[in-house]
Amino acid sequence: MIKTLFAENLRTIAVALSFAVTVYVQHVVNTKHIEEMTLHINVLEAKVQDQYDRIDAIKLDKTVFEATMLQFSNLQTDIREMREDIKELLKNSR
């Protein structure tokens, strides 16, 4: 009885087994792809974070540069005032 049931439904059993094997193989392949994509995403996230760090460093460099230029401007103004004062003192001392 079981042999006849198996023999009569051999094609259906084969299709069901093939389907199950195919689904399992796709699952394994997809799992591997997910792992590869996760690694790739981690690398890309590290690169993006590095770029953000570089941008922050550039912003800091720009701020330091602007502060330095402001100090130079102030020094230049002070030196011009000192020159004027020295010229005035020299004129008055003659």
Steps between C-alpha positions, in 0.01 A plus 500: 500500500776749593702387201210560264432840661867590462513370142183683395612829652868480410483804274327708771753389763788581266359847427445565872856388585644707215305802621623451857862462385469807277356708783780386733770580241349845441493556876869410531597720204294792627651465847849514347404809296363667812827433684702641209277807479530553876878498471482739205268733689734499800790599276294777341386627840862513613590701188209739557603549863857569385368762257296662778812507718693666218224756450504577872877542487467735202237702686733521800790603276280766340398634840861511617602671175225760536599570861865530399413737216293710739797518736728601211253767400493631855880492514520684170266769629701529821827529307352775279387689810843457655664633181273803504578556867873466439482740205310748713750468783790547261338812353441642845852425620668703224 
